[in-house]
Amino acid sequence: MTQTPKINRREFLGSAATIAASITIVPSHVIAGTGHIPPSDQLAVANIGCGTQGLREMGSLLQNPKVRVVAVCDANKFSTDYIDWSANGIRNDIREVLGDPTWWEGKPGIPGGRDIGQEYVEKYYAKSKPSGKYKGCTSYEDYRELFAKEKGIDAVKIMTPDHTHASIALAAMDRKIQVVTHKPISNRLVEGRKVIEKAKETGMITHLLAWSDRPEYRQIKAWMDEGLIGNLQEIHNWSYRPVWQQWTKRPTEVQPIPDGFNWELWLGPVPDMPYHKNYTHNVFRGWYEFGGGSVADMGHYSLFPLFETLGINRSPISARAFGTTSREEIDQVYQWVKNDVAFPASCTIKWKFPEQEYLPAFELFWYDGGMKPFACEELEIDGKDTPEEGLLIVGSKGKILGGFRGENPVLLPESKMAIRPESEKINSREVDRKTDLWIDAMLERRQTPGSFIRAQTITDTINLGAVALRANKKVDFDPNLLKITNDDEANSFLTRVYRSGWEL
């Protein structure tokens, strides 16, 4: 009897033939009954980005027995100057995962950087070792060195600032490594398209973490399919963000680069500029060069799954945006501040979408920084105002209101809900949402609902909104030519000027 040649899981994942194959792999621990998953059946993950969000999400990776974190990477070695939503949130999360209530006891500040990431990984895995020691997580400053030296990586999780997402994702897929990334895929439209095309070409399993399963959206679609609001006309979505500090111009003071922080590497594809702390850590998102503003921060969460559920897969054809303005006193005179470097403290954006396969042409409106739509007539009848954050679907015959991500959706006026079945009344607090489905998908070699190849419309939408803000005029967009057709200068905002050697 001929013996079947053995292949390891790494070879299995990399084999193009398995993309279409339907193969069920029984984990070794099921057969052996040891209660442990051997490394050969785990997803070997490199975590790139060990700032606040990278560390916040690290615990779920470590606690998942199907994952083995084998490497961490960050341009920052170690510092305690990170900014977060609470003074001890990160510390307490790590304490809980490690089962060590004394971790970081008596130490100042909010820690981060690759040294903390490596310590976190090795302390966690050491708990299950008889020796109480573990040294199986390598640490890198430069992701390019990581890719060159680490040969057993199955997937990379990108948790860096927005402006480096595309570079890392493309480099990973070139090496046949699966990719999961925090939003956005890129903060430039053309870069986003390149990443998505690479995902299609290589067949790599990819996942945009902003996707989530939302039964609320399925209920909204069911009401729309039933004709309860008529033809779709408008979608309104609003957030109280940003919660980070915004600036209107670049800092002028010169600050020394902190020890252990590779500023040039952190800049990545962005041309040289002097270091300043107002660019890095949790405030990068407000700058045009480094972030995508509030719409990229939050709009992905609400709109990506909505687009998927409603079948919105044709990109917008125009966008118009308005942002808050500012003045400053110079020589006893208040003067206009021209802000061409950072997102405004608040803004509104309107996109026009073409007819979709099952939807008519419609308009999408975004509001942030305290801006929101005025209460519609149906809310005023009930003596209510628009909530602090929300989603409003407007049709030719009715409206649907929900929380920011469609939570607890209701037909308006709410009196209509009295005659609807109880099964249609969703309590979003009771919905069980899985956030790690990408792990099983990568192990089983199948695309996820949040795959890059499904994210072109949301990526185009978010980035076109930023173009409209920077252009300060309505921009007409040809999604096929990737071109602003009514303003040649605005085309420069679709891409970026690259530092030498970082061109894509």
N, C-alpha and C positions, 0 to 999 in steps of 0.2 A: 504494500500500500504506500503510495507516494505521500510524503509528508509535506504539508503546506508550508511554504516559506514564512518565516516570522517577520513582521514589520512592527516598528514601534509606533506609538500614537502620533508622535511628531511627524513621521513619514506619512501616516494615514491622513492627518490634517492637511498636509501639503500636496496630496495627490489630487490632481484635477479630476481624475476618474471618480473619486468619491463624492464629488459635488452632486451628481445626479443619482448616486447609489442610495438605497434604503437599507442601511445596516444598523442593527441594534447591538451595541457593545455592552455586555454584562460586566459591571465593575468587578475587579478581582475580590474586593472585600465581601461581595455577595456570595461568591463561591467559597472563599476560604473561611468566611465567618469570623474574621479577626476583629471586625468592628472598625477597621481603619481602611482608608483609601490609599493605596500605594501611589508614590509619585508618578508612576507611569500612566495612571488614570486620572491625574489631576491636571488642571489648567495652570501652566506655569506663566505667571503674570509679572511684568515689570511695571512698576508704578512711577510715572514721570510727573513730578510736581508734588512737593511735600510741604505746601503752605497750609493755610487753615482748612480749606475744603479738601485738599488731598489727604490730610490727617483725619479729618472728620469722617471721610468715607472709607478709610483704611480698615477700621475695625470690622466692618461687614465682610470685607475680603478675607481678613485673617480668620474670622469665625466660620467661614464657609468651608466645609471639608473638601469640596470639589476644587478648591483653589490653593495654589502654593505661590506666595509672593517670593520671587527669587532675586529681585533687584529693585533698588530705588534710585531716583535721579533727581537732582535739583541744582540749579545754578548757585543757590545759597547753601553754604555748608551748615551754618547754624546761627540763629539769632533769636532774641526774645522780644523783638519789636513788631511782631505781627499785630494786625488790627482785626478784631472779631466782633461778633454780636453780643458776647458776654465775656467777662473777665476770666472765668474759669471753665467755660464750656468745653473747650478742646481738652484741657487737663482732666476734667471729670470723665469725659468720654474714654480717654485712654486708660484712666484708672479702672473704670468699669470693665473694659475689655481685658486688661491685664490681670484683673482681680487683685490689684495692689492699691489700697487706699492711701499709700504714702508717696506714690509717684509724683515727682516735682514738688514735694513738700518743702516749704520754706524758700522756694526759688521765685525770682521776680518775673514779671512779664508773661507774654503769650509766646510759647516756643514754636519753632518751625525750622525747616531745612532738612537736608538729606541725612544729617547725623541723627536727628530725632526720628525720621522715618525708618532708618536702619535699626535704631535701638528699639523702636516699637515692634517691628517685625520679629527681631531676634528674641526679645523678651517674651513675646507671645508664644512663639514656637518652642522656646526653652521650657515652658511649663509642662509639655508632654514628654520631655526627655528625662530618662532616669538620672542623668548627670545634672539636670537643671541648667544645661548650657546648650546654646545653639549658635552656629556661625555660618549659616547658609544663605545670607542675604548680602549681595554685593552692593556697593554704593558708587555712584558715578556723578560727576559734575556735568558732563556733556553727554546728551543722549546719543550722539553719533559714536562716541567711544563705547557706550553700552551696546549698541547694535553691532559694533565691530567685534566685541569680545564675548558677548553672551550668545551661545549657540543653541540653547535649549528653550528659548522663549516662545510660548504659544500665542500670547496676547500682550498688548501694551495698553495700559490705561493712562490717558492723557489728562492731567489735572493742572496744566500750566496756564499762564495768562493767554487770552484769546489769540494774540497775534502770532503765537508759535504753534497753534494747533495744526495748521495745514502742513507745515514743514515736517513735523514729527510724524503725522499720519502718513504722508507720502513716503517718507523714509522707511517706515515700518512695513507698509504694503509692498515696497520694492523688495523687501527681504522675506516676503511671504508670511508676515506676522499679522494676526488678526488685530483689529483696533476697536477700542471703546473710548469715547471721548466725552468730556464735559462740553456743554454748549458754549459757543457755536462751533460748527465744523471749521469755520474760518470767519474772520471779521472783514474779509474782502470778497466780493461776489465772484470775481474770476478765480480766485484761489479756491473758493468753495466748489466751484464747478470742476476744477482740476482734481480735487480730492474725490468727488463723487464719480467722475469718469474713471479714476484709477481703481476705485472699488468695483466698478462694473467690469473693467478690463481684467483685473486679477482674480475676481471671484472670492476675494477675502471676505470673511465674516466681519461685519462692522456694526457698531451700535452707537447711536446718539443718545446720551443718558437722559435727555429731556423728554423722551417718549415715555408715556405711561398708559396703562390700560384704564379707560375711563367709561364705565357703564353709563355715566351721566350723558356723555356724548351720543351713545347709542340710543338713549331715550329721546334726546333732542332730535336725532335723525328720524326716529320712528314717528314723532309728532309731525315733523316736516313731510315725511313720506305720506302721512295720513291726510295732508293738506290743511292742517289746522292753522298754519300761518300764511298760507298761500305761497307765492313765489318768493324765494329769497331775494332781498334787496340790499341789506346792510348787515355787517357784523361789527359790533363795538366791543373793545376789550380794554380794560384800564387797570393800572397798578399804582400804588402809592410810592413805589420806588422812583428815584434812587434813594438809598439810605446811606450811601457813602458820600463823602464831601466832593463837591464839584468845583472846578476851577474855570476861569475864563481866559487865562493866558498862561504861558509857560513860566515856571519859576526863574527868577534871575540870579538868585544867590547860588554860589558854588559850594557844594557839599562834598566832603571826601567819600570815596567809595568804601563801604564798610569792609572790614577784614572778612575774608572767606566768601565774599559775594562777587561772582564773576559778572560784572555789569555788561560787558560786551556780549557775553553768551546770553544773558537775559534779554538783551535787545534783539538778538537773533537776526531776522531779516530787516529790521528797522535801521536806517542809517544812524551814524554816530550822533549822539547828543550828550551833554553833561549829565552825570548822575544826579538824581534828586529823589528823596524818599517819597515825594508826592506822586511818583510814577508807579511804585512797586507795591507788592503785597496786595492788600484787599482794596486798594483804590485805583488800580490800573484800568478798571472797566470804564471809567468816565472819559478816558482819552481816546480820540479818534485813532491814534496810532496803535494803541495797545488793547482797546476793548471794543465793545459794541453797544454800550449804553444800556439803559434799562430795558429797551425792547429786546435786545439780545439776551440779557440776563433772565428776564421773566417771560417774554413773548414766546420763546421756544416751548416752555412748559404748557402754556395754554393753547397755542395755535398749532403746534406740530400734530398732536393727537387729534385735534379738531379737523385739520385738513385731511388727515388720513380717514377719519370716520365719515366725513361728508363727501369724500372723493374729490377734493380740491387738489389737482395735480398739474394745473397749468398756471405758470407764473404770472405775476401782475404785469400790466403793460404801462402803468404810470404810477407815480407817487408824488405827493406834495406834503411838505412838513413845515411847521412853525415851532419855534422854540422861544423860551424866555430870553430877554435881553438884559444887559447890565450897563451901568455907567460907573465911572470912578472920578474922584476929585483930583485934578492936576492943576497946581498953581491957582487954587481958589475957584476953579471952574470945573463943573461936572461935564465930563466928556464921554462920548460913546465908546464902548469897548468892543472892538471887532473880535469876535471869538471864532477863530478858524482852527482851533486845536482840540476842543473838548465838546462833549455832548452838553446840551443846555440842562439847567436844573429841572426843567419840565418841558414837555413838548406834546404836540399832537401830530399824527401822521395819517394820511389817507392814501390808500392804494386802490387802483381800479383793476379788477380781475376780469379776464375775458370769460365767455361762456365755457362752462366745464361740460363734461360728458353728460352729467345728470342735473346740472344746475345752470340757471341763467347767469348772465354777467351780473356782478355785484360789486359793492365797495366795502373795504375793510378799514376801520378806524382804530387807531391806537392812542391812548392817553397815558401820561405818567407824571410823576412829581406833584400830585395833588389835583391834576386836571382830570375831569371826567365828564361824561355827557349829562346834560340836564335831565331831570326826571321826565319820563314820557307821560302822556296823558293817563295811561293805565295805572301808573304808580301814583300819580296825583289823586286819582279817584279813591285810592286806598289810603291816602294821607301819608304816603311814603316817599322817600328820596332815593336816588341811586346809592347803592352801598359804596363803601370806601374802595373796594376792588370788585370787579364784576365782569360779566360777559352778557351781552344783549344781542339776540338774534332778531332781526327785523324782517318781516315778510309783508307781502301786499295785503294780507288780511289779519295779521296778528303778530305777537311778539313772544319771545321766550327769554326769561331772565335767570341767570345763575351766578354763582360765585366766580372768582377770577378764572378758575379752570372748569367752570360749569357746575360747581358743586350745588347740590340741592336744587336742580332746575325746576322752574314753574312756568306754566302758561300765564300770560297776563291778559286781563286782570286775574289775580290769584283766585278769584271766585270760580273761575273755570275749573280749578283743580278739584272742587267739591264733587264734580260728577265723573272724575277720572278714576280708573281702577287703582286700588291701593298699591298694586305692583309697580305703578308708574311713579310713585312718590319715593324718591331715593334719599336716604340718609347717608350723606357722603362720609360721615365719621365712621360708619360701620363697614365701608368698602375695604376689602383686603387687596392692597396693591402690591404686586411683586416688582421689585426694583433690580433683581439680579437675574432676570431671565436670559440675559446675554451669555451668562456662564454656561448654562445647559446648551444654548444654541451653538456656542463655539465648540463645546465638547462633542456635540452631535453633528457638527458640520452642516448647519442650516442657518439661513438668514433670520434675523429678528424683525419684528414689526417696526423697530426703530432703526433699521439699517440705513446707512448712508444713501443707498440707491433709491430709497423712498423719501429722502429729505431734500430734494432739489428745490421744490417749491417753497418750503419754509426758509431755506438758506437764502434763496434769491430774495424773498420778501423782506427778511430782516435786514439784509445788506443793502437792498435798494432803498429802504427807509433811511439808512444812514447817508446814502448818496443824496437823497432829497434834502435832508437837513443841511448838509454841507454846501449844496448847490444854491440853497435859498430860493428855489423856484420849482415849479412843476417840472418833473423830468419824465419824458416818454421813453419807454424801454422796449427794445426788441429782444425777447428771450432767446431767439434763435441765433441772432448775430452777436449777442452779448454787447449791445451798444445802446448808449443814450442817443436818441435820434434827433433831439431838438436842442442839444447843447454840447458841443464838442468838448468844452473844458470839463464838463461833469464826468466825462469818460475816465478821467484820471482817478476819480474816486472809486471806480470799479476795481482797481488794482492798487499797487503801491510802488514807490521807488525802493528798490532793494539794495541792501548793503552788498558790496562786492563779495561774491562767493556764496550768497544765500539765494540767488535767483531760483525760481521754480520753473 
